[in-house]
Amino acid sequence: MLAIRMRTRRRKAVAFATAAALTVLAVPALTASPATATTEPPATAAATVTATATATAANSDYDSTYYKNAIGKTGTALKSSLHTIISSQTKLSYSAVWDALKATDQDPNNSNNVILLYSGVSRSKSLNGGNTGNWNREHVWAKSHGDFGTSTGPGTDIHHLRPTDVQVNSVRGNKDFDNGGSAVANGGGSLTDSDSFEPRNAVKGDVARMILYMAVRYEGGDGWADLEPNNNVNNGSNPYMGRLSVLKAWNEQDPPDAFEQRRNQVIHDSYQHNRNPFIDHPEWVEAIW
């Protein structure tokens, strides 16, 4: 059994390494992003390989600097090391999040717009607000799951705050993530049922990596709840988010693309000065969970 596990891990490591050798793409360039103003179709096999290569190759320089104390570790040791690394950050006010999202989620094809997470629609930056037709600040880790609200800290961490259509955001509410359900109106292919939400295929991995970033960043030692993924839905106000098995599958199904990578870079360079390690190293999801 141990030998089987080791061979499985080696195959995953080789897959990521092989993908990294296929292409090198400069992260910060807006024109490199594949995001569009309309709903994106499921990724093809070729696109998946290219996206994985982009994620691994473009961030390898951080292994000898930012991630140097995490390299080579697995399990709880890796999680602990990454927590220490990413906890060094600049914190934003909730009002400052508006302008930050206009930069992090800018439409690569129209600098006046942002790309909405769940629907994939390109919408004017000026239409931020709370009315129908506006976009607002979605907490991907629902703020009621841990009761942190919009307070500076987890409530304003832009690694999991994204622009979304007001009505689609309302449909998602504070539901856990899982597969299945009925189509969400104007949701770009997103689905929902009574206790869960499934985002469109093009951002399934993005959602997974944001949730798992929050689980590593907020461990209960800074006055906030210890946020953890679990394999449930209907977590309510508990500091948990599910469904972990599905999030892990989404991480593999939808590797980081250029839009997600650029976003990580902008947050690091211009706002919080920390990174989402699972965008740089998506294989660390399996190494920890």
C-alpha positions, 0 to 999 in steps of 0.5 A: 500500500505504501509503495502504491501511494509513493508511486502515485505521488511521484506520478503527480510530481512528474506531471507538474514538472513536465507541464512546467517544462512546456511553456514560460509566460510572464505573469504580470502582463494583462494581455496574457490573461485568457479571461473573456467578457463572456462565459468561458467553456470548460477547459480543454486538455491542452489548455489545462496542460498549458495553464499548469505549466504557466503556474509552475514555471512562472513562479519557480523563482520564489522557491529560493526566496519567499518559499525557501522555508517550505520547500521539501516539506509535506503535511502539517509541517508544510501547512505550518511553514506556509502559514508563517510565510503568508501571515506577513501581510499588509491589511486593507480596510473594507472600503479599500477593497473596492479599488484593489479589486478594480486592479486585481480583477481588471479585464485584460481586454478592457482596462475600464472593466473587471471580470466577474468571478462566477458569471465570467462577465466583463462589467464596468469598474464604475458599476460597483455597488449593491443594486441590480446590474452592479458588482459587489465584493464576494467573500469566497470563504463566506464571512459567516463561516467563522463570524469575521464579517467585514472586519480588517483581517479575513473580512478584507483579505483580497486573496478571497474577495472577488467582484461578482454580480450582485444577484449571483452573489445573493444566490450563492449566499453563504453556501458551501461548495459542491457539485450539482444543482440547477443553473443560476440565472446569469451565472455563466454556467454556475449551479446551485441547490439548497445547500451548495454552490458550484461555480462555472468550470473556468474558475472551479480551481480558483475557488478551491485555491482561495478556500485553501489559502484561507485555511492556511492563513487563518489558524486561530492564533491572531484573534480570528477563528481557525478556518478549516475545510471539511467534507460537509455542506450545511456548515452554517456559522461554523468556521468550516467550508466544504466540500474538501474532496470536491475542492481538491478535485477542482484544484486538479481539474482547473489549474491556475491560468494567467489571469489567476497568476497575474492576480496573485502577483498584483496582490503581492506587489501592490497590496497585501505583499503576500501570496496564495501558495496554491496558485504558485504550487497547486500540488501542495494541496495534495501534499497537505490534504 
